Amino acid sequence: MPLLAMAGLLGVLLLAWQAPASALTPRFYDELEFPPLRDIELPDYERYELPNGLVVYLLEDHELPLVSGSASFFTGARFEPADQVGLASLTGDGMRSGGTTEMDTEALNQALEQRAASIETGIDTSEGSARFRALTEDTEAVFALFADVIQRPAFAPDRIALLKRQYGGSIARRNDSPDSITSREFRKLVYGADSPYARIPEYATLEAIGPEDIRRFYEASVRPEQTILGLVGDFDSAQMKQWIAAYFGDWRQSGAGLEADLPTVEQARAGVFMVSQPQLTQSYIQLGHLGGQLNYPDHAALAVMNEVLNGFSGRLFNEVRSRQGLAYSVYAFWSPRYDFPGMFVGGGQTRSEATVPFIRSTLAEINRIRTAPITDGELAQAQDAVLNSFVFNFQNPSQTLARLMRYEYYDYPQDFVFQFQDQVRQTTARAILTAAQTRLTPDQLVILVVGNPDEIQPGLEALAPNTAVNSVDITIPPPGA
């Protein structure tokens, strides 16, 4: 095209183009308008049980040619022996990485890679799980492998040995991160170092785990009568029921299941504690005490309280970080669990010399929310924040199904989500004050600092003039100790 003609065409295009109206008329944030928050709706799903006790959830979703499934097993590290900490994790990881009695690890990996599919297993503190993901056309083939991994794991000795070496490497490196030290030692101070909710693997506990221990823990943990299976995606429910019957209908497990009684929980310590790390130029801080459960009657009020304290518009950020300049990060929140007490935990990071002022300012804000009602503006903003963020737990059918399965696993009502939303809407400043006064207990506080004690001026003694600052030893016991 001649140069003159090209220039003329460009001029026409430029004259014809108009900037979007939104680009020409910018508005302040308080002038923006948003649609009302959508309601959470539970999609059509089906729940039924097999004769062997397996609970099944089915949820069709044909938006994408994908199918995913998950199984939840009633187990957890809280049921492993105290002298074999790490047994639950070895069992959960070994179910997948150790292959099956029908297919070794390499063959299983290859079969999944050829189909761009995945299968994962694991056991955490309070639950075991297995998951798969596959294209619609490969659903039956991958589902068969999934059933094989759950029912017939081989726990190949070489793979278990590899896992033990990897766990040992994690033990050796566990003091490399100040954040990890802080959260780990804080949990031990709150729950107790020997509590199932705080204890950690050591070289000796890994060495005490043999192949028969893994097999025995697996057989007690992964059983049809204590498993919830959920499937969501692009499938026909009638066909899926046939596959479930074919691959899980005859599943039986030998031996007895786990004891149903959960470990008791009591707060172990209170006071001021120090982990000396002279190489650090800043302090890592956590403070708090034992917390509660999601089914506490004041759970919604405490969730709103969390929003008042935290976030960019929260009291801690505005006062401790922005106005006083005492923190790189700061937080304090009530963190409940489904069936055992969680924690109330606060903290953050600050330069060494600001450690004590940071702690005092954070405690002052925690005390303020216990002694005076929040304002109407804070209440409205916090309620909106809780309700808006909660919706994101139900963005797709997979998330919704997982939530329903979790409610059944922990024996919560299926409409718990709606109860929580209603309670958030109905909570008041007075209810939040009452909840804070009831649940936040200053005399039970654990204050933990990981940092350089020589650079912390004034020293931590200023926080507790009448009591000693307790030193926390994080030395890793050597193998065989």
ZIDA-V594295 format. One record per pair of residues at least 24 apart in sequence whose ideal C-beta (glycine too) atoms are under 6 Angstrom apart, sorted by the first residue. I is the first residue (numbers start at 1). J is the second residue. D is the distance in Angstrom with one decimal. If there is no record, write none. Layout:
<<I,J,D> <I,J,D>>
This chain:
<<40,394,5.0> <43,397,5.4> <50,249,5.9> <52,224,4.2> <52,251,5.9> <53,224,5.1> <53,225,3.1> <54,224,4.3> <54,227,5.5> <54,229,6.0> <54,248,5.8> <55,228,4.6> <56,229,5.0> <57,230,4.1> <57,401,5.8> <57,405,5.9> <58,231,5.6> <58,237,5.2> <59,232,4.4> <59,397,5.3> <59,401,4.9> <61,232,5.7> <61,233,5.5> <61,397,4.4> <62,234,5.0> <65,135,6.0> <65,136,4.2> <65,234,5.2> <66,233,5.2> <67,134,5.5> <67,136,5.9> <67,139,4.7> <67,233,3.5> <67,234,5.9> <67,235,5.4> <68,133,4.6> <68,232,5.8> <68,233,5.6> <68,398,6.0> <69,132,5.1> <69,231,4.4> <70,131,4.7> <70,230,5.2> <71,130,4.6> <71,227,5.5> <71,229,4.9> <72,127,5.9> <72,129,5.7> <72,228,4.6> <72,405,5.9> <72,409,5.2> <73,128,3.5> <73,221,5.6> <73,222,5.1> <73,227,5.4> <74,226,3.8> <75,123,5.9> <75,128,4.3> <75,221,3.4> <76,125,5.4> <76,126,4.2> <76,127,5.7> <77,125,5.0> <78,125,5.7> <78,196,3.7> <78,263,5.4> <79,258,5.0> <83,208,5.6> <84,205,5.6> <84,208,5.2> <84,209,5.1> <85,199,5.3> <85,201,4.8> <85,205,4.3> <86,167,5.9> <86,201,3.6> <86,205,5.5> <86,206,5.1> <87,209,5.3> <87,217,5.5> <88,123,4.3> <90,163,5.8> <90,214,5.9> <91,123,5.9> <91,214,5.2> <91,217,5.0> <91,218,5.1> <92,121,5.5> <92,122,4.2> <92,123,3.2> <92,128,5.9> <93,163,5.5> <94,155,4.9> <94,160,5.4> <95,121,4.2> <95,149,6.0> <95,153,4.4> <96,121,4.2> <96,149,5.8> <97,159,5.0> <98,153,6.0> <98,154,5.3> <98,155,4.4> <98,156,4.3> <98,159,4.2> <99,154,4.8> <99,156,5.4> <100,148,4.7> <100,149,5.9> <100,152,4.7> <100,153,5.8> <100,154,5.4> <101,152,4.5> <101,154,5.1> <102,148,5.5> <117,142,4.5> <119,146,5.6> <119,149,5.7> <128,221,5.7> <136,234,4.4> <140,243,5.8> <143,243,5.7> <144,247,5.8> <147,247,3.9> <147,248,5.9> <151,251,5.4> <155,214,5.5> <164,206,5.4> <167,201,5.9> <167,206,5.8> <175,474,5.6> <178,284,4.6> <178,450,5.1> <181,275,5.9> <181,450,5.2> <182,284,4.4> <182,286,5.3> <182,450,4.8> <185,472,5.5> <186,286,4.2> <186,448,5.0> <189,269,4.7> <189,446,4.7> <190,267,6.0> <190,290,5.8> <190,343,5.8> <190,446,5.7> <192,268,3.5> <196,263,4.8> <202,477,5.5> <203,479,4.1> <219,253,5.7> <219,255,4.8> <220,257,5.6> <220,258,5.0> <223,253,4.2> <223,257,5.6> <224,251,4.8> <226,257,5.9> <228,405,5.1> <228,409,5.9> <230,401,5.1> <230,405,5.0> <232,397,5.2> <232,398,5.0> <232,401,5.0> <265,340,5.5> <265,341,5.0> <267,444,6.0> <269,446,6.0> <270,444,5.2> <270,446,5.9> <271,470,5.9> <272,447,4.7> <272,460,5.4> <272,463,5.3> <272,464,4.8> <272,469,4.9> <273,448,4.7> <273,470,4.7> <273,472,5.2> <274,449,5.4> <274,460,5.9> <274,469,5.4> <274,471,5.7> <275,450,4.3> <275,472,4.7> <275,474,5.9> <276,453,5.5> <277,450,5.7> <278,452,5.0> <280,451,5.1> <280,452,5.1> <282,349,5.7> <282,351,5.4> <283,350,5.7> <283,352,5.6> <283,355,4.3> <283,449,5.3> <283,451,3.6> <284,349,5.6> <284,450,4.3> <285,347,4.5> <285,348,6.0> <285,449,5.3> <286,345,5.9> <286,347,3.9> <286,448,5.1> <287,346,5.2> <287,347,5.8> <287,445,5.9> <287,447,4.5> <288,343,5.6> <288,344,4.5> <288,345,4.0> <288,346,5.6> <289,344,5.7> <289,444,4.1> <289,445,5.7> <290,341,5.3> <291,334,5.8> <291,335,5.9> <291,336,5.9> <291,341,5.6> <291,342,4.2> <291,343,4.5> <291,344,4.7> <292,336,5.1> <292,341,5.4> <293,336,5.2> <293,337,5.9> <294,336,4.8> <294,338,5.6> <298,435,4.0> <300,420,5.9> <300,423,3.5> <300,424,4.7> <300,427,5.4> <301,427,4.7> <301,431,4.6> <301,432,4.8> <301,435,4.1> <302,334,4.3> <302,435,5.2> <303,386,5.3> <304,382,4.7> <304,383,5.8> <304,386,5.7> <304,427,5.5> <304,432,5.8> <305,432,5.1> <305,436,5.8> <306,333,4.5> <306,334,5.9> <307,382,3.7> <307,385,4.5> <307,386,5.7> <308,374,5.3> <308,378,5.1> <308,382,4.9> <315,365,5.2> <316,365,5.5> <319,365,6.0> <320,361,4.7> <320,362,5.9> <324,361,5.8> <326,350,5.7> <326,354,5.1> <326,357,5.6> <326,358,4.5> <326,361,5.7> <327,358,5.7> <332,366,5.8> <338,410,3.9> <339,410,5.2> <352,451,5.8> <352,452,5.5> <352,455,3.6> <352,456,5.4> <353,457,5.5> <355,456,4.6> <356,458,5.2> <356,462,5.3> <369,436,5.2> <370,436,4.6> <370,437,5.3> <370,440,5.5> <373,429,4.0> <373,433,4.9> <374,429,5.1> <379,429,5.3> <383,424,5.8> <386,424,5.2> <387,424,5.8>>
